[in-house]
Amino acid sequence: MRAWQVPEPGEPRVVLRLAEDAPRPVPGPGQLLLRVRAAAVNFPDALLVRGQYQVRPPLPFTPGVELCGEVVDQGPAPEEPGNPPDERWRPGDRLIGTPVLPHGAFAEYALLDAAAAFRAPDSLDDAEAAALHIGHQTAWFALHRRAALRPGETLLVHAAAGGVGSAAVQLGRAAGARVIAVVGGAAKAATARALGADLVVDRTTEDFVTAVRTATGGRGADVVFDPVGGAAYTGSTRCVAFEGRIVVVGFAGGEIPAPALNHALVKNYSILGLHWGLYQTRDPEAVRAVHRELSALAAKGAVRPLVTGRLPFEAVPDAVQRVADGTTTGRLVLLP
């Protein structure tokens, strides 16, 4: 099969190499072999290629942490006692999920754990389905499981035109919240408005702290969704409401803030962390329940991944580099 491989850590455009005759992976116990129909690009892919992710597969490996694929084969049932019964998928079933590294999604075939595979919603095409899993699951757990967002509350979303930020905007609106979207640039502002944000703030021309205070009559945002860190987090502490909640989702801006806990004490706000991947091992039933919820929302048209680029397989290095550099809007999806 064809597969993009990382022979050594580095910048995606430099180190990614296309192997034309890579061996097709063989599914082990409890695993599925999928023919990749679409592979969504995520920021962790860039970190994997750079050797900066918490998981470091043996070299060479194929990155790609999110896909939509078609079942080709499956391994034997797991032998370990106590495992929950897995649905035994059939060849041809269209599934989404997170591949088992080192056999990632940027290849013609990839592996999935059967217990962590989900049926692709019929209402989404391959590219949209591939981009649903990580971003919308992350946003759902951040807003509902961690921050307990309530109808009528004000939700502040940073990087609202990005992959996970656009998911938070959609889910915030679906939950009945008033959504304030912060973006960088006029094009991204237009994207956030199209997503349905109630107020869009272009941080390159406006001070989002002032804008939030003005829009809320000085009260501030009840929930802050922050995948950026750095100045976005610091500014959020200045415009979060009494008993507000700041959910730290990531540090795409490259700077990990050191929060002043005395400030959280004085203003009575909460700082919450969200590492969605932990739920896959600590509470997999919650992940399955959220997938059912997201599938229902997709069927109603309340959520739809913002796919802004459907790219050929040969574009993997450039696509991963663009996500790494923060120059994209929405989601890029590769179509083998």
C-alpha positions as CSV (number, residue, x, y, z in Angstrom):
1,M,0.0,0.0,0.0
2,R,1.0,3.7,-0.2
3,A,1.7,5.3,3.2
4,W,3.2,8.6,4.4
5,Q,6.0,7.8,6.8
6,V,8.1,9.8,9.3
7,P,11.7,8.4,9.2
8,E,13.0,11.1,11.6
9,P,11.4,14.0,13.6
10,G,11.2,17.4,11.9
11,E,9.0,19.8,10.0
12,P,6.2,18.0,8.1
13,R,7.1,19.5,4.7
14,V,10.7,18.3,5.2
15,V,10.6,14.9,6.7
16,L,7.4,13.2,5.5
17,R,8.1,10.6,2.8
18,L,5.7,8.6,0.7
19,A,6.3,4.9,0.7
20,E,4.8,3.3,-2.4
21,D,5.2,-0.3,-1.2
22,A,4.6,-0.2,2.6
23,P,3.3,-3.4,4.0
24,R,-0.4,-3.5,4.7
25,P,-0.9,-3.7,8.5
26,V,-2.4,-6.9,9.9
27,P,-5.1,-6.6,12.5
28,G,-4.3,-8.1,15.9
29,P,-6.8,-9.3,18.6
30,G,-9.7,-6.9,18.9
31,Q,-8.5,-4.8,15.9
32,L,-10.0,-3.8,12.6
33,L,-8.3,-3.3,9.2
34,L,-9.9,-0.3,7.4
35,R,-9.5,1.0,3.9
36,V,-9.1,4.7,4.5
37,R,-11.8,6.8,2.8
38,A,-10.8,10.1,4.4
39,A,-8.2,11.3,6.9
40,A,-8.6,14.5,8.9
41,V,-5.6,16.5,9.8
42,N,-5.2,17.5,13.5
43,F,-2.6,19.5,15.4
44,P,-1.4,16.4,17.2
45,D,-0.3,15.1,13.8
46,A,2.1,18.0,13.5
47,L,3.4,17.3,17.1
48,L,3.8,13.6,16.2
49,V,5.9,14.5,13.1
50,R,8.0,16.9,15.1
51,G,8.6,14.3,17.9
52,Q,6.8,16.6,20.4
53,Y,3.7,14.6,21.2
54,Q,3.3,12.6,24.4
55,V,3.1,9.4,22.4
56,R,6.2,8.7,20.3
57,P,5.7,5.7,17.9
58,P,8.8,3.8,16.8
59,L,10.4,5.2,13.6
60,P,9.4,5.0,10.8
61,F,5.7,5.5,11.5
62,T,2.6,6.7,9.7
63,P,0.8,9.7,11.4
64,G,-2.8,10.5,11.1
65,V,-5.0,10.3,14.2
66,E,-8.5,10.6,12.8
67,L,-10.2,8.8,9.9
68,C,-13.3,7.6,8.2
69,G,-12.8,4.1,6.7
70,E,-14.4,1.0,5.4
71,V,-13.9,-2.4,7.2
72,V,-11.8,-4.8,5.2
73,D,-10.8,-7.4,7.8
74,Q,-10.8,-8.0,11.6
75,G,-8.5,-9.7,14.0
76,P,-9.5,-12.4,16.5
77,A,-11.5,-11.5,19.6
78,P,-9.4,-10.3,22.5
79,E,-8.4,-13.0,24.9
80,E,-8.2,-10.9,28.1
81,P,-11.1,-11.6,30.5
82,G,-13.3,-8.7,31.6
83,N,-13.3,-6.8,28.3
84,P,-16.7,-5.4,27.4
85,P,-18.3,-7.2,24.4
86,D,-17.5,-5.4,21.1
87,E,-19.8,-5.2,18.2
88,R,-18.3,-7.4,15.5
89,W,-18.2,-5.1,12.5
90,R,-18.8,-6.4,9.1
91,P,-16.8,-5.8,5.9
92,G,-18.0,-2.7,4.2
93,D,-19.2,-1.0,7.4
94,R,-18.3,2.8,7.3
95,L,-16.6,3.7,10.6
96,I,-14.8,6.6,12.2
97,G,-12.2,6.7,15.0
98,T,-8.6,7.1,16.1
99,P,-6.2,4.7,14.4
100,V,-3.7,2.5,16.3
101,L,-0.2,4.0,15.8
102,P,2.2,3.4,14.2
103,H,-0.4,2.6,11.5
104,G,-2.0,6.0,11.2
105,A,-4.6,7.4,8.9
106,F,-2.2,8.9,6.2
107,A,-2.2,5.6,4.3
108,E,-4.4,3.6,2.2
109,Y,-5.1,1.2,5.1
110,A,-5.1,1.7,8.8
111,L,-5.9,-0.2,12.1
112,L,-8.6,0.6,14.6
113,D,-9.4,-0.9,17.9
114,A,-12.9,-2.5,17.5
115,A,-14.0,-1.3,20.9
116,A,-13.1,2.3,20.0
117,A,-14.7,2.3,16.5
118,F,-17.9,4.2,15.8
119,R,-20.4,4.0,12.9
120,A,-20.1,7.1,10.6
121,P,-23.3,9.2,10.7
122,D,-25.3,8.7,7.5
123,S,-25.9,12.4,7.4
124,L,-22.2,13.2,6.8
125,D,-20.0,12.4,3.8
126,D,-16.6,10.7,4.2
127,A,-14.7,14.0,4.8
128,E,-17.2,15.4,7.3
129,A,-17.4,12.1,9.2
130,A,-13.6,11.9,9.4
131,A,-13.5,15.3,11.0
132,L,-16.3,14.7,13.5
133,H,-14.7,12.5,16.1
134,I,-11.9,14.3,17.9
135,G,-12.9,18.0,17.4
136,H,-16.6,17.6,18.3
137,Q,-15.9,15.1,21.1
138,T,-13.4,17.5,22.6
139,A,-15.8,20.4,22.4
140,W,-18.7,18.4,23.8
141,F,-16.7,17.1,26.8
142,A,-15.3,20.6,27.5
143,L,-18.6,22.4,27.3
144,H,-20.9,19.8,28.9
145,R,-18.8,17.4,31.0
146,R,-16.3,19.9,32.4
147,A,-18.0,23.3,32.3
148,A,-21.7,22.2,32.5
149,L,-22.7,24.9,30.0
150,R,-26.4,26.0,30.6
151,P,-28.9,27.5,28.2
152,G,-28.8,31.3,28.2
153,E,-25.2,31.5,29.4
154,T,-22.5,33.4,27.5
155,L,-19.8,31.2,25.9
156,L,-16.5,32.7,24.8
157,V,-14.7,30.6,22.1
158,H,-11.1,31.3,21.1
159,A,-9.8,30.3,17.7
160,A,-13.5,30.0,16.7
161,A,-12.8,29.5,13.0
162,G,-10.4,26.6,13.7
163,G,-11.2,22.9,13.8
164,V,-12.0,22.4,17.5
165,G,-13.2,26.1,17.9
166,S,-15.7,25.8,15.1
167,A,-17.1,22.6,16.8
168,A,-17.4,24.6,20.1
169,V,-19.4,27.3,18.3
170,Q,-21.8,24.8,16.8
171,L,-22.3,22.9,20.1
172,G,-22.6,26.1,22.1
173,R,-25.4,27.3,19.8
174,A,-27.1,23.8,20.0
175,A,-27.0,24.1,23.8
176,G,-28.8,27.4,23.8
177,A,-25.8,29.5,24.8
178,R,-24.9,33.0,23.5
179,V,-21.7,32.5,21.6
180,I,-18.9,35.1,21.4
181,A,-16.3,34.0,18.9
182,V,-12.7,35.3,18.9
183,V,-10.7,35.0,15.6
184,G,-7.7,36.3,13.9
185,G,-8.4,38.1,10.7
186,A,-11.3,39.2,8.5
187,A,-11.6,35.9,6.6
188,K,-11.9,33.9,9.8
189,A,-14.4,36.4,11.2
190,A,-16.6,35.7,8.1
191,T,-16.3,32.0,8.8
192,A,-17.3,32.5,12.5
193,R,-20.3,34.5,11.4
194,A,-21.4,31.8,9.0
195,L,-21.2,29.3,11.8
196,G,-23.8,31.3,13.7
197,A,-21.8,33.1,16.4
198,D,-23.8,35.8,18.0
199,L,-20.8,38.1,18.2
200,V,-17.5,37.9,16.4
201,V,-14.4,39.7,17.6
202,D,-11.3,40.0,15.4
203,R,-8.5,40.1,17.8
204,T,-6.2,41.7,15.2
205,T,-8.3,44.9,15.3
206,E,-10.2,44.7,18.5
207,D,-9.5,44.0,22.2
208,F,-11.6,40.9,23.0
209,V,-11.6,41.7,26.7
210,T,-13.3,45.0,26.1
211,A,-15.7,43.5,23.6
212,V,-16.8,40.8,26.0
213,R,-17.3,43.2,28.9
214,T,-19.3,45.5,26.7
215,A,-21.5,42.7,25.2
216,T,-22.3,41.3,28.6
217,G,-22.9,44.6,30.4
218,G,-19.7,44.1,32.4
219,R,-20.7,40.7,33.7
220,G,-18.3,38.7,31.5
221,A,-18.4,35.2,29.9
222,D,-19.8,32.3,31.9
223,V,-17.7,29.7,30.1
224,V,-14.5,30.2,28.2
225,F,-13.3,27.6,25.7
226,D,-9.5,28.1,25.2
227,P,-7.5,25.9,22.9
228,V,-4.9,28.7,22.4
229,G,-3.3,29.5,25.8
230,G,-0.9,32.5,26.2
231,A,-2.5,35.9,25.8
232,A,-5.9,34.3,25.1
233,Y,-5.9,32.7,28.5
234,T,-4.6,35.8,30.3
235,G,-7.2,38.0,28.7
236,S,-10.0,35.5,29.5
237,T,-9.2,35.8,33.2
238,R,-10.0,39.5,32.9
239,C,-13.4,39.0,31.3
240,V,-14.7,35.8,32.9
241,A,-17.9,36.1,34.9
242,F,-18.4,35.6,38.6
243,E,-18.4,31.8,39.1
244,G,-17.4,31.4,35.5
245,R,-15.4,28.5,34.1
246,I,-12.3,28.6,31.9
247,V,-11.7,25.3,30.1
248,V,-8.1,24.8,29.0
249,V,-8.2,22.6,25.9
250,G,-4.7,23.2,24.4
251,F,-1.9,25.6,23.7
252,A,-2.0,26.1,19.9
253,G,-0.5,29.6,20.4
254,G,2.7,27.9,21.7
255,E,2.7,29.5,25.1
256,I,1.6,27.6,28.2
257,P,0.4,30.2,30.8
258,A,1.2,30.1,34.4
259,P,-2.1,31.0,36.1
260,A,-2.2,33.4,39.0
261,L,-4.3,31.3,41.4
262,N,-4.8,34.2,43.8
263,H,-6.7,35.9,40.9
264,A,-9.0,32.8,40.5
265,L,-9.6,33.0,44.3
266,V,-10.5,36.7,44.3
267,K,-12.8,36.6,41.3
268,N,-14.4,33.2,42.1
269,Y,-13.8,31.5,38.7
270,S,-12.8,27.9,38.0
271,I,-9.9,26.7,35.8
272,L,-10.7,23.3,34.3
273,G,-8.5,21.0,32.2
274,L,-9.8,18.8,29.3
275,H,-7.7,15.9,27.9
276,W,-10.3,14.1,25.9
277,G,-8.1,11.1,25.2
278,L,-8.3,10.1,28.8
279,Y,-12.0,9.4,28.5
280,Q,-11.3,6.7,25.9
281,T,-9.5,4.7,28.6
282,R,-11.2,5.9,31.8
283,D,-14.8,6.2,30.6
284,P,-15.3,4.7,27.2
285,E,-19.0,4.4,27.6
286,A,-19.2,8.2,28.0
287,V,-17.4,8.5,24.6
288,R,-19.9,6.2,23.0
289,A,-22.8,8.1,24.5
290,V,-21.4,11.4,23.2
291,H,-21.0,9.8,19.7
292,R,-24.7,9.0,19.8
293,E,-25.5,12.5,20.8
294,L,-23.3,14.0,18.1
295,S,-24.8,11.7,15.4
296,A,-28.3,12.8,16.4
297,L,-27.2,16.5,16.2
298,A,-25.7,15.9,12.8
299,A,-28.9,14.2,11.6
300,K,-30.8,17.3,12.6
301,G,-28.2,19.6,11.0
302,A,-27.2,21.2,14.3
303,V,-23.6,20.2,13.9
304,R,-21.5,19.7,10.7
305,P,-17.7,19.7,10.7
306,L,-16.4,22.7,8.9
307,V,-14.4,21.0,6.1
308,T,-12.6,23.8,4.2
309,G,-10.2,21.7,2.2
310,R,-10.6,18.3,0.6
311,L,-7.2,17.4,-0.6
312,P,-5.5,14.6,-2.6
313,F,-3.3,12.0,-0.8
314,E,-0.2,13.7,-2.2
315,A,-0.9,16.8,-0.2
316,V,-0.3,15.3,3.2
317,P,3.0,17.1,4.0
318,D,1.7,20.5,3.0
319,A,-1.6,20.0,4.9
320,V,0.1,18.9,8.1
321,Q,2.5,21.9,7.8
322,R,-0.3,24.3,7.3
323,V,-2.1,23.0,10.5
324,A,1.2,23.2,12.3
325,D,1.7,26.8,11.3
326,G,-1.8,27.8,12.3
327,T,-2.8,29.2,8.9
328,T,-5.9,27.0,8.3
329,T,-9.6,27.7,8.8
330,G,-11.8,24.8,9.7
331,R,-10.6,21.3,8.9
332,L,-8.4,19.9,6.2
333,V,-9.2,16.3,5.0
334,L,-7.1,14.0,2.9
335,L,-8.8,11.7,0.4
336,P,-6.7,8.7,-0.5
